[in-house]
């Protein structure tokens, strides 16, 4: 089994003992690395969150693991952060990403009509960290520029509204004076340390606490 398949199988095992009707976070590495459960330890009332992020995942992958990551848990709320790896991949088109995202949202709405869906904006990136090699940055980030991320976020917000989902902007709260991901928040320009996630959590808390 690949690491990916092992993680999906582990979700199946965890789902067997999970409490239904709670909150699910789903996505790629930006979701998987979010220490959301630890950060919520001192928040009252207590919020139970199941993290179903898998590093490196794309929208195609999430569509294949909807049962293990969302449906089996029958969550009251689901927070989605998927698609940044699609943007970084060769052959990326905005149209296909949004079409895939639409499928994800429509499947959740069809299978779990009572579940509240929250669509997180994409986080900013920093392609100009001190010492960064421009060629390596171009290869790793692909089309993932802040300009493209802002454009996709605008269309993602419109898609969420059209399907009756809640869009949450977690882009601008993470940027520096140049509109890039703040250097002190990021490991290599894309992934974040816990201090960056603390800022994201502050933005998400009103939605997490909604109707608790």
C-alpha positions in Angstrom: 0.0 0.0 0.0 1.1 3.5 -0.7 1.3 6.1 2.1 -1.8 7.7 0.7 -3.7 4.4 0.7 -2.6 3.7 4.3 -4.0 7.1 5.4 -7.3 6.4 3.8 -7.5 3.0 5.4 -6.6 4.6 8.7 -9.5 7.0 8.2 -11.8 3.9 7.8 -10.6 2.5 11.1 -10.9 5.8 12.9 -14.4 6.4 11.5 -15.5 3.2 13.2 -15.0 4.7 16.6 -15.7 8.4 15.8 -18.7 10.2 17.0 -21.0 11.3 14.2 -22.5 14.7 13.8 -19.3 16.6 14.7 -16.9 18.8 12.7 -14.7 17.6 9.9 -11.7 19.4 8.3 -10.8 18.0 4.9 -8.1 18.8 2.3 -4.5 18.4 1.5 -1.3 19.1 3.5 -2.4 22.5 4.5 -5.3 20.8 6.2 -3.3 17.7 7.5 -0.7 20.0 9.1 -3.3 22.2 10.8 -3.0 21.3 14.6 -6.7 22.2 15.0 -7.5 19.7 17.7 -4.6 20.8 19.9 -5.3 24.5 19.3 -8.9 24.0 20.4 -8.0 22.4 23.8 -8.6 25.6 25.7 -11.6 26.8 23.7 -15.0 26.6 25.4 -17.4 25.1 24.7 -15.4 22.2 23.5 -15.4 21.4 19.8 -14.6 18.0 18.5 -12.8 18.1 15.1 -11.8 15.2 12.9 -8.9 16.1 10.5 -9.1 14.3 7.2 -6.3 16.1 5.4 -3.8 14.2 3.3 -0.6 15.8 2.1 -0.2 16.1 -1.6 -3.8 15.4 -2.3 -5.7 17.0 -5.2 -9.4 17.4 -6.0 -9.4 14.0 -7.9 -8.1 12.3 -4.8 -10.7 13.9 -2.5 -13.5 12.9 -4.9 -12.3 9.3 -4.6 -12.2 9.3 -0.8 -15.4 11.2 0.1 -16.8 8.2 2.0 -13.8 7.8 4.2 -13.2 11.5 4.7 -16.7 13.0 5.0 -19.8 10.8 4.4 -19.0 8.1 7.0 -18.7 10.8 9.7 -22.1 12.5 8.9 -20.7 15.8 10.1 -22.7 18.7 11.3 -20.0 21.0 9.7 -17.3 20.4 7.1 -14.5 22.8 6.4 -12.8 22.3 3.0 -9.3 23.3 1.9 -8.4 21.4 -1.3 -7.0 22.4 -4.7 -3.7 24.1 -4.0 -1.8 21.1 -5.4 -4.0 21.2 -8.5 -2.8 24.8 -9.0 0.8 23.7 -8.6 0.5 20.8 -11.0 1.5 20.8 -14.7 -1.5 21.3 -17.0 -3.5 23.3 -14.4 -6.5 25.2 -15.6 -8.7 27.3 -13.4 -11.8 25.9 -15.2 -11.1 22.3 -14.3 -10.3 23.1 -10.7 -13.6 24.9 -10.2 -15.5 22.1 -12.0 -13.9 19.6 -9.7 -14.7 21.7 -6.6 -18.3 22.0 -7.8 -18.5 18.2 -7.9 -17.2 18.0 -4.3 -19.7 20.5 -3.0 -22.6 19.0 -4.9 -21.8 15.5 -3.7 -21.8 16.7 -0.1 -25.0 18.5 -0.5 -26.7 15.5 -2.1 -25.4 13.0 0.4 -25.6 15.2 3.6 -28.2 17.9 3.0 -28.2 19.0 6.6 -24.4 19.4 6.8 -23.1 23.0 6.9 -20.4 23.5 4.3 -17.6 26.0 4.8 -15.3 26.7 1.9 -11.9 28.1 3.0 -10.1 30.5 0.6 -6.7 29.5 -0.5 -3.8 30.7 1.6 -1.2 33.1 0.2 2.3 32.0 -0.7 5.7 33.6 -0.5 7.9 33.0 -3.5 10.6 35.4 -2.5 12.0 34.1 0.8 15.6 34.9 1.5 17.9 32.4 -0.2 15.2 30.9 -2.3 16.3 29.6 -5.7 14.0 31.1 -8.4 14.2 27.9 -10.6 13.3 25.7 -7.7 10.5 28.0 -6.7 9.1 28.0 -10.2 9.2 24.2 -10.3 7.7 23.7 -6.9 5.0 26.4 -7.0 3.9 26.2 -10.7 1.0 28.5 -11.3 0.6 29.1 -7.6 1.1 32.8 -7.5 -0.7 35.2 -5.2 -2.3 36.8 -8.3 -3.7 33.4 -9.4 -4.7 32.5 -5.8 -6.7 35.8 -5.4 -8.4 35.2 -8.8 -9.4 31.6 -7.9 -10.5 32.8 -4.5 -12.9 35.2 -6.1 -14.4 32.5 -8.3 -14.5 30.1 -5.4 -16.4 32.6 -3.3 -19.0 32.9 -6.1 -19.3 29.1 -6.4 -19.8 28.8 -2.7 -22.6 31.4 -2.8 -24.3 29.8 -5.8 -24.4 26.5 -4.0 -25.5 27.9 -0.6 -22.2 27.3 1.1 -20.3 29.7 3.4 -17.0 31.1 2.1 -14.4 32.1 4.6 -11.5 34.4 3.6 -8.3 33.2 5.2 -6.0 34.9 2.7 -5.7 38.6 3.7 -5.1 37.8 7.4 -1.9 36.0 6.5 -0.3 38.6 4.2 2.6 41.0 4.6 2.8 44.5 3.2 3.6 43.0 -0.3 0.6 40.7 -0.3 2.7 37.6 0.3 2.5 35.0 3.0 4.3 36.5 6.0 7.8 35.0 6.3 7.5 34.3 10.0 4.5 32.0 9.3 5.9 29.8 6.6 8.3 26.9 6.4 9.2 27.2 2.6 6.7 29.7 1.2 3.7 27.4 1.2 3.3 25.4 4.4 2.9 27.1 7.7 4.1 26.9 11.3 1.6 26.8 14.2 1.8 30.7 14.5 0.3 31.0 11.1 -2.4 28.5 11.9 -3.2 30.4 15.1 -4.2 33.4 12.9 -6.3 31.1 10.7 -8.0 29.6 13.8 -8.9 33.1 15.0 -10.7 33.7 11.7 -12.5 30.4 11.8 -13.6 30.4 15.5 -16.9 32.3 14.9 -17.9 29.6 12.4 -16.7 26.7 14.6 -18.7 28.1 17.5 -21.8 28.7 15.4 -24.8 26.8 16.7 -22.7 24.9 19.3 
